[in-house]
């Protein structure tokens, strides 16, 4: 082939910023080394990749093509390495599960408990992340299975809906509606909705506000940290706000906050995500176990 993947990495670092010095800082190598690697690549392909006749660094037409194809090739190389590493001895018997906060409360403990009994040869490791961070954690190869809501499309990964979980209203324990069998959102129209910022997870945020609209209310939003159970939870216990949470949050807030079924149908999807090329039998068995446990979340 005549050139190395490392030379492509160095070339792309220069091409991205059009600056040899900044590329050297980014790669933690000297600027002369960057220049040497680019020169070797140019000799290997037989064309100049940068126009050095100007004051600023500019890609030549050949360099623009090289940049596009290099990015694609390096992506393929990374995917190849990730796929091969699935078969490392240390990973064949370990499942790393990344989950959003509500999944950590009920589903994941039940899954891990069953896995200990039914899949004793498989070790599980759990990683909790903030709402909206499950798919990016998977894409970074930090986990094998992701569990969350409104997961992102990730090339090379499959996404499956496990359950449509009923939505409940979270209220202060001494709120006049806290003892009801069900609550209509119209009865809460004077209270703001406690919710994390939209940029944290836009599709989830929009779905919750859409549920409110479908039920005839458009509440003002009080911005919370990424986890509703964070430092703004006192707003619920003091009856200064309400929140809409999945049924699995019941019993996992505080003693001062209760959840009441929402009158009328309203659900939140629970999803699972994993690599399409992950053919490890133990991981397949774990995914099936997760499906079975998730089925218990669909009824209120």
C-alpha positions as a printed Julia matrix, in Angstrom:
300×3 Matrix{Float64}:
   0.0     0.0    0.0
   2.94    2.32   0.59
   1.48    4.38   3.45
   0.34    3.74   7.02
  -2.81    4.45   9.0
  -0.72    6.67  11.27
   0.23    8.82   8.28
  -3.44    9.16   7.43
  -4.21   10.21  11.02
  -1.51   12.89  10.89
  -2.67   14.09   7.48
  -6.3    14.35   8.67
  -5.24   16.31  11.76
  -3.59   18.87   9.48
  -6.47   18.83   7.0
  -9.07   19.4    9.74
  -7.39   22.55  11.06
  -5.27   23.5    8.05
  -2.41   24.15  10.44
   0.69   21.99  11.02
   1.42   23.41  14.46
  -2.09   22.84  15.85
  -2.06   19.33  14.38
   1.15   18.62  16.27
  -0.4    19.87  19.54
  -3.51   17.78  18.97
  -1.46   14.62  18.33
   1.12   15.36  21.06
   4.03   15.12  18.65
   6.52   17.66  17.28
   5.72   19.84  14.27
   8.73   18.47  12.3
   7.33   14.97  12.81
   3.97   16.09  11.4
   5.69   17.6    8.36
   7.74   14.44   7.82
   4.73   12.13   8.0
   2.75   14.26   5.55
   5.73   14.38   3.18
   6.06   10.57   3.34
   2.36   10.21   2.54
   2.66   12.56  -0.43
   5.6    10.57  -1.77
   3.63    7.34  -1.33
   0.59    8.55  -3.27
   2.61   10.55  -5.79
   0.75   13.87  -5.53
   0.88   16.99  -3.37
  -1.91   17.09  -0.8
  -1.36   20.66   0.4
  -0.72   23.85  -1.56
   2.31   25.37   0.12
   2.63   28.34  -2.23
   0.29   30.48  -0.16
   0.6    32.05   3.3
  -2.13   29.75   4.65
  -2.27   25.96   4.39
  -4.74   24.88   1.69
  -5.75   21.42   0.51
  -5.18   20.66  -3.15
  -8.03   18.96  -5.07
  -6.19   15.66  -4.55
  -5.9    16.51  -0.86
  -9.64   17.06  -0.56
 -10.28   13.61  -2.03
  -7.6    12.15   0.23
  -9.22   13.71   3.3
 -12.64   12.23   2.52
 -11.3     8.78   1.75
  -8.88    8.8    4.7
 -11.71    9.53   7.13
 -13.71    6.66   5.67
 -10.75    4.28   5.77
  -9.86    5.14   9.37
 -13.48    4.64  10.36
 -13.45    1.18   8.77
 -10.2     0.35  10.55
 -11.67    1.38  13.9
 -14.78   -0.73  13.25
 -12.61   -3.7   12.32
 -10.58   -3.38  15.5
 -13.7    -3.06  17.64
 -15.22   -6.16  16.06
 -12.08   -8.24  16.56
 -11.79   -7.11  20.18
 -15.23   -8.52  20.91
 -13.46  -11.87  20.97
 -10.85  -10.93  23.55
 -10.93  -13.51  26.33
 -11.64  -10.82  28.91
 -14.76   -9.7   27.01
 -16.32  -13.02  26.09
 -17.42  -13.53  29.69
 -18.28   -9.92  30.57
 -21.29   -7.78  29.7
 -21.07   -4.02  30.22
 -24.53   -2.45  30.48
 -25.03    1.3   30.25
 -28.38    2.64  31.43
 -30.22    5.9   32.04
 -31.36    6.78  35.6
 -34.88    5.31  35.56
 -33.6     1.97  34.23
 -31.16    1.73  37.12
 -34.02    1.79  39.63
 -36.01   -1.34  38.81
 -35.2    -3.11  35.56
 -31.43   -3.36  35.87
 -31.38   -4.76  39.43
 -33.88   -7.44  38.35
 -31.8    -8.28  35.29
 -28.54   -8.54  37.22
 -30.17  -10.69  39.89
 -31.52  -13.14  37.3
 -28.24  -13.16  35.39
 -26.37  -14.19  38.53
 -28.65  -17.22  38.86
 -29.25  -18.16  35.22
 -26.02  -17.03  33.52
 -23.37  -17.74  36.16
 -20.54  -17.79  33.6
 -21.3   -14.16  32.65
 -20.06  -11.22  34.71
 -22.05   -7.99  34.45
 -20.81   -4.45  34.95
 -23.28   -1.56  35.13
 -22.67    2.06  34.15
 -25.19    4.78  34.96
 -25.24    7.84  32.69
 -27.41   10.94  32.5
 -30.51   11.04  30.34
 -29.56   11.22  26.66
 -26.06    9.73  27.05
 -26.7     6.01  26.5
 -26.13    5.82  22.74
 -23.01    7.99  22.77
 -21.54    5.79  25.49
 -22.18    2.71  23.36
 -20.7     4.36  20.28
 -17.55    5.12  22.27
 -17.19    1.35  22.91
 -17.58    1.82  26.67
 -20.46   -0.66  26.95
 -21.96   -3.68  25.18
 -25.69   -3.14  25.8
 -27.54    0.13  26.25
 -30.87    0.61  28.01
 -32.76    3.88  27.9
 -35.47    5.94  26.23
 -35.49    7.56  22.78
 -32.05    6.19  21.99
 -30.15    7.65  19.04
 -29.51    5.94  15.74
 -25.9     4.73  15.71
 -24.38    3.14  12.56
 -23.63   -0.52  13.18
 -25.99   -0.78  16.15
 -29.48   -2.22  16.47
 -32.2    -0.51  18.5
 -35.19   -2.44  19.83
 -38.25   -1.25  21.77
 -38.68   -3.46  24.82
 -41.77   -1.94  26.42
 -44.1     1.03  26.45
 -44.04    1.95  30.11
 -46.99    3.78  31.71
 -46.4     7.37  32.76
 -47.08    8.48  36.32
 -47.4    11.91  37.9
 -44.86   12.69  40.6
 -46.29   14.9   43.38
 -45.55   15.88  46.94
 -46.94   13.34  49.41
 -49.24   15.93  51.01
 -50.56   17.3   47.71
 -54.39   17.16  47.63
 -54.28   14.84  44.59
 -51.6    12.5   45.94
 -54.1     9.98  47.26
 -56.16    9.72  44.08
 -56.38    6.55  41.98
 -55.55    8.64  38.92
 -54.81   12.27  38.11
 -55.82   14.32  35.09
 -53.18   16.79  33.98
 -55.84   19.47  33.71
 -56.07   19.3   37.5
 -52.43   20.39  37.68
 -52.6    23.26  35.22
 -51.54   25.77  37.93
 -48.28   23.91  38.64
 -45.09   24.08  36.53
 -43.52   20.9   35.13
 -40.13   19.89  36.51
 -37.97   18.67  33.62
 -34.33   18.67  32.6
 -33.16   21.1   29.85
 -34.23   20.31  26.29
 -30.64   20.13  25.05
 -30.07   17.22  27.44
 -32.35   14.98  25.35
 -34.55   16.85  22.8
 -36.74   13.92  21.68
 -37.52   12.83  25.23
 -38.22   16.44  26.26
 -40.53   17.02  23.29
 -42.36   13.75  23.97
 -43.13   14.77  27.56
 -44.39   18.2   26.52
 -46.38   16.5   23.75
 -48.09   14.32  26.35
 -49.05   17.45  28.26
 -50.48   19.02  25.1
 -52.46   15.86  24.31
 -53.96   16.07  27.78
 -54.94   19.7   27.28
 -52.27   21.55  29.25
 -49.17   23.53  28.38
 -47.36   23.95  31.7
 -44.38   26.24  32.21
 -41.17   24.25  32.6
 -38.88   24.44  35.59
 -35.41   23.37  34.52
 -33.91   20.54  36.54
 -30.49   18.88  36.48
 -30.16   15.85  34.15
 -31.7    13.59  36.78
 -35.11   14.47  38.21
 -33.98   12.87  41.48
 -31.29   15.53  41.76
 -31.11   18.76  43.69
 -34.49   20.12  42.46
 -36.53   17.25  43.91
 -37.57   19.48  46.81
 -39.8    21.4   44.37
 -42.01   18.31  44.13
 -42.1    17.61  47.85
 -43.02   21.25  48.53
 -45.87   21.1   45.96
 -44.19   23.77  43.84
 -44.06   21.57  40.72
 -45.03   18.19  39.31
 -43.18   15.81  37.06
 -44.02   13.03  34.62
 -41.98    9.88  35.2
 -42.03    6.24  34.05
 -43.74    3.75  36.35
 -40.4     2.22  37.31
 -39.55    5.43  39.21
 -42.24    4.58  41.77
 -40.62    4.12  45.15
 -37.28    5.48  43.99
 -37.71    9.21  44.57
 -37.97   10.24  48.24
 -40.43    9.55  51.04
 -41.88   13.02  50.51
 -42.78   12.32  46.85
 -45.35    9.85  45.51
 -46.34    8.83  41.99
 -49.96    8.6   40.88
 -51.24    6.98  37.65
 -52.05    9.46  34.89
 -55.64    9.35  33.71
 -55.72    8.39  30.04
 -53.11    6.49  28.1
 -49.58    7.88  28.19
 -46.39    5.86  27.83
 -42.63    6.19  27.57
 -40.69    3.72  25.43
 -37.96    1.6   26.96
 -35.32    0.62  24.4
 -32.29   -1.64  24.14
 -29.31   -1.09  21.82
 -26.29   -3.23  20.92
 -23.76   -3.87  18.15
 -25.18   -5.67  15.13
 -22.05   -7.8   14.81
 -21.89   -8.83  18.46
 -22.45  -12.57  18.13
 -21.31  -13.62  21.6
 -23.78  -16.3   22.81
 -23.74  -15.15  26.42
 -24.61  -11.61  25.39
 -27.48  -12.92  23.27
 -28.76  -14.84  26.3
 -28.54  -11.7   28.42
 -30.47   -9.66  25.86
 -33.26  -12.26  25.93
 -33.33  -12.11  29.71
 -33.62   -8.3   29.51
 -36.57   -8.65  27.13
 -38.35  -10.92  29.57
 -37.86   -8.61  32.52
 -38.84   -5.53  30.52
 -42.19   -7.13  29.74
 -43.19   -6.69  33.39
 -43.01   -2.88  33.06
 -45.87   -2.49  30.58
 -48.82   -2.82  32.97
 -49.71   -0.31  35.67
